[in-house]
Amino acid sequence: MALLENKVCLITGAASNPGLGHSIAHRFGEQGATVIVTDMDGAGAERTASEINDAGGTAVGWGQNVTSRDEWVATLARIKSDYGRIDVLVNNAGIAVLQPLEAFTMADYEKQMSVNMTSVFMGTQLVVEMMREDDIKGSIVNMSSVAALVGVVGVTAYAASKAGVHGFTKAVAAETARQGIRCNTLHPGMILTNMNAQAATDNPEEYKIIVDKIPMGYMGPPSSIADAALFLASDMSSYVTGTELVIDGGLISV
């Protein structure tokens, strides 16, 4: 039996290819889930869903602004109407603005907190409420970062938002464990997403410097994050909650 057979799974920020959400959505589709893909880029979300369907999975793609509580409410109401419940939420949508601390504007800071942290709070809160009402023993996977665990130059606002996700997730796990709702964080290191692939092409020397710092010697593929998300979403991790799973090729171990 597939690991997510009969599970209804929502994955935010899953339009970009290659990207973490895109890869997670495909892996979940391969494992029997009904996959709801959302993104600010609604057409991109639909493309991801079409790819999953063409590969034999079951998916739909919708536009969603994760910083809007009204859109969260509407998205979850649509899931309830169409599928009856939600079993898994992956809060993947996120942005990063990279620059020195003194160069940040409040607008830069507030945008990253809104997309990376506040959206996770809203989505988690509403999904927990829905799971409790339907007596679903579900899984919530929140995307954090190694920047939440160690100091990284040039990402102060991003690090603050991802550290917020980390602490928030632990608190949610403590509140929801007795209801059988699990909540965990993923902490990717340097992953070869579309953004990082372009950066490697534009700045090969800088890319080599970064890669040389990774003990395993290369940037991880998005599929490595998808496999970790699958573990946390599935019953393989039925006794795992409130923890952090680091996927970084050993980067923060040295």
C-alpha positions as CSV (number, residue, x, y, z in Angstrom):
1,M,0.0,0.0,0.0
2,A,1.3,3.5,-0.9
3,L,2.4,5.5,2.1
4,L,-0.2,8.3,1.7
5,E,-3.1,6.2,0.3
6,N,-6.5,7.9,0.9
7,K,-4.8,11.0,2.5
8,V,-5.9,14.5,1.5
9,C,-2.8,16.7,1.5
10,L,-2.4,20.5,1.0
11,I,1.0,21.8,-0.1
12,T,1.5,25.6,-0.3
13,G,4.1,27.2,-2.6
14,A,4.3,24.4,-5.0
15,A,4.5,26.0,-8.5
16,S,8.2,26.6,-8.9
17,N,10.1,23.8,-10.8
18,P,12.6,22.8,-9.5
19,G,11.4,23.7,-6.1
20,L,10.7,22.2,-2.7
21,G,6.9,22.3,-2.8
22,H,6.8,21.1,-6.4
23,S,9.0,18.1,-5.5
24,I,7.0,17.3,-2.4
25,A,3.7,17.5,-4.3
26,H,5.0,15.0,-6.9
27,R,6.3,12.6,-4.2
28,F,3.0,12.7,-2.4
29,G,1.2,12.0,-5.6
30,E,3.4,9.0,-6.3
31,Q,2.5,7.7,-2.8
32,G,-1.3,7.7,-3.3
33,A,-2.3,11.1,-1.8
34,T,-5.0,13.4,-3.1
35,V,-2.8,16.4,-3.5
36,I,-4.0,20.0,-3.4
37,V,-1.3,22.3,-4.7
38,T,-1.6,26.1,-4.0
39,D,0.6,29.0,-4.9
40,M,0.4,32.8,-5.6
41,D,1.0,31.7,-9.2
42,G,-2.3,29.9,-9.7
43,A,-1.4,28.8,-13.3
44,G,1.8,27.4,-12.0
45,A,-0.1,25.4,-9.3
46,E,-2.4,24.1,-12.0
47,R,0.7,23.0,-14.1
48,T,2.1,21.1,-11.1
49,A,-1.2,19.4,-10.5
50,S,-1.5,18.5,-14.2
51,E,2.0,16.9,-14.1
52,I,1.0,14.8,-11.1
53,N,-2.3,13.7,-12.9
54,D,-0.4,12.9,-16.1
55,A,1.9,10.6,-14.0
56,G,-1.0,8.7,-12.6
57,G,-1.7,10.6,-9.4
58,T,-4.6,12.7,-8.2
59,A,-4.1,16.5,-7.8
60,V,-5.7,19.9,-8.2
61,G,-4.0,23.3,-8.4
62,W,-5.4,26.5,-7.0
63,G,-4.3,30.1,-6.5
64,Q,-3.7,31.1,-2.9
65,N,-2.2,34.1,-1.2
66,V,-1.0,32.5,2.1
67,T,-0.7,35.9,3.8
68,S,-4.5,36.4,3.6
69,R,-6.5,34.8,6.3
70,D,-9.6,35.1,4.1
71,E,-7.9,33.0,1.4
72,W,-6.9,30.4,4.0
73,V,-10.5,30.1,5.2
74,A,-11.7,29.9,1.6
75,T,-9.1,27.3,0.6
76,L,-9.9,25.0,3.6
77,A,-13.7,25.4,3.1
78,R,-13.2,24.3,-0.5
79,I,-11.2,21.3,0.7
80,K,-13.9,20.4,3.2
81,S,-16.6,20.7,0.5
82,D,-14.7,18.7,-2.2
83,Y,-12.9,16.1,-0.1
84,G,-14.5,16.1,3.4
85,R,-11.4,16.5,5.4
86,I,-7.7,17.3,5.4
87,D,-5.1,14.8,6.7
88,V,-1.8,16.6,5.9
89,L,-0.7,20.2,5.6
90,V,2.8,21.2,4.3
91,N,3.4,24.9,4.9
92,N,6.1,25.3,2.3
93,A,5.5,28.8,0.8
94,G,8.3,31.1,1.6
95,I,10.6,33.9,0.4
96,A,14.1,35.1,1.1
97,V,15.6,38.6,0.8
98,L,19.4,38.4,1.1
99,Q,21.3,41.5,2.2
100,P,23.2,43.0,5.1
101,L,21.3,43.8,8.3
102,E,21.7,47.6,7.9
103,A,20.3,47.5,4.3
104,F,17.0,45.9,5.3
105,T,13.9,48.1,5.2
106,M,10.9,47.5,7.5
107,A,9.0,46.5,4.3
108,D,11.6,43.8,3.6
109,Y,11.3,42.5,7.2
110,E,7.5,42.6,7.3
111,K,7.1,40.9,4.0
112,Q,9.3,38.0,5.0
113,M,7.6,37.6,8.4
114,S,4.2,37.7,6.7
115,V,5.0,35.0,4.1
116,N,7.3,32.8,6.1
117,M,5.9,33.0,9.7
118,T,2.4,34.6,9.9
119,S,1.1,32.5,7.0
120,V,2.3,29.4,8.9
121,F,0.5,30.5,12.0
122,M,-2.7,31.1,10.2
123,G,-2.6,27.9,8.2
124,T,-1.7,25.7,11.1
125,Q,-4.3,27.3,13.4
126,L,-7.1,26.8,10.9
127,V,-6.0,23.3,10.0
128,V,-5.7,22.2,13.6
129,E,-9.3,23.5,14.2
130,M,-10.5,21.6,11.1
131,M,-8.7,18.4,12.1
132,R,-10.1,18.5,15.7
133,E,-13.7,19.1,14.4
134,D,-13.4,16.0,12.1
135,D,-11.4,13.9,14.6
136,I,-8.5,13.6,12.2
137,K,-5.1,12.4,13.5
138,G,-3.2,14.4,11.0
139,S,0.3,15.7,10.3
140,I,1.5,19.3,9.8
141,V,4.9,19.8,8.3
142,N,6.3,23.4,8.5
143,M,9.2,24.4,6.4
144,S,12.0,26.1,8.4
145,S,15.7,26.3,7.6
146,V,19.2,25.6,8.9
147,A,19.2,29.5,9.3
148,A,16.9,28.9,12.3
149,L,19.6,26.8,14.0
150,V,22.9,28.5,13.2
151,G,24.0,32.0,12.2
152,V,24.0,32.7,8.5
153,V,25.4,36.0,7.1
154,G,23.0,38.2,5.1
155,V,19.7,36.5,6.1
156,T,18.7,38.2,9.4
157,A,15.0,38.7,8.6
158,Y,14.7,35.3,7.0
159,A,16.4,33.7,9.9
160,A,14.1,35.4,12.3
161,S,11.0,34.2,10.4
162,K,12.3,30.6,10.2
163,A,13.3,30.5,13.9
164,G,9.8,31.7,14.6
165,V,8.4,28.7,12.6
166,H,10.7,26.4,14.6
167,G,9.5,27.6,18.0
168,F,5.9,27.9,17.0
169,T,5.9,24.3,15.7
170,K,7.2,22.9,19.0
171,A,4.5,24.8,20.9
172,V,1.8,23.5,18.5
173,A,3.1,20.0,18.9
174,A,2.8,20.2,22.7
175,E,-0.8,21.5,22.4
176,T,-2.1,18.9,19.9
177,A,-0.3,15.7,20.7
178,R,-3.1,14.3,22.9
179,Q,-5.5,14.7,19.9
180,G,-3.1,12.7,17.7
181,I,-2.2,15.7,15.6
182,R,1.6,15.8,14.9
183,C,3.5,19.0,14.0
184,N,7.2,19.0,12.9
185,T,9.7,21.2,11.1
186,L,12.0,20.6,8.1
187,H,15.3,22.4,8.0
188,P,16.8,22.4,4.5
189,G,20.4,23.5,3.9
190,M,21.7,24.3,0.5
191,I,19.2,22.7,-1.9
192,L,19.4,23.0,-5.7
193,T,16.2,24.8,-6.3
194,N,15.4,26.9,-9.3
195,M,16.7,30.0,-7.4
196,N,20.0,28.3,-6.4
197,A,20.5,26.7,-9.8
198,Q,20.4,30.2,-11.4
199,A,22.7,31.6,-8.8
200,A,25.2,28.8,-9.5
201,T,25.1,29.7,-13.2
202,D,25.5,33.4,-12.6
203,N,28.2,33.1,-10.0
204,P,30.1,29.8,-10.4
205,E,33.0,30.8,-8.2
206,E,30.7,31.7,-5.3
207,Y,28.8,28.5,-5.9
208,K,32.0,26.5,-5.6
209,I,32.9,28.3,-2.3
210,I,29.4,27.4,-0.9
211,V,29.6,23.8,-2.1
212,D,33.1,23.3,-0.6
213,K,31.6,24.1,2.8
214,I,29.2,21.2,2.6
215,P,30.7,17.9,3.9
216,M,28.9,15.8,1.4
217,G,30.3,18.1,-1.4
218,Y,27.2,19.0,-3.3
219,M,23.9,20.9,-3.0
220,G,21.0,18.5,-2.2
221,P,18.3,17.8,-4.8
222,P,14.7,18.9,-4.0
223,S,13.8,15.2,-3.8
224,S,15.8,14.9,-0.6
225,I,13.4,17.4,1.0
226,A,10.4,15.6,-0.6
227,D,11.5,12.3,1.0
228,A,11.8,13.9,4.4
229,A,8.4,15.5,4.1
230,L,7.0,12.1,3.1
231,F,8.4,10.6,6.2
232,L,6.8,13.2,8.5
233,A,3.5,13.2,6.6
234,S,3.1,9.4,6.7
235,D,2.5,6.9,9.4
236,M,6.2,6.0,9.3
237,S,6.6,8.9,11.8
238,S,3.5,8.2,13.9
239,Y,5.5,8.7,17.1
240,V,7.3,11.8,16.0
241,T,6.1,15.3,16.9
242,G,7.7,18.5,17.9
243,T,11.0,17.7,16.3
244,E,13.2,19.2,13.6
245,L,14.6,17.2,10.7
246,V,17.7,18.7,9.2
247,I,18.5,17.9,5.6
248,D,21.8,19.7,4.8
249,G,24.5,17.3,3.7
250,G,26.2,17.8,7.1
251,L,26.5,21.6,6.7
252,I,25.8,22.6,10.3
253,S,27.7,19.7,11.8
254,V,31.1,21.3,11.1
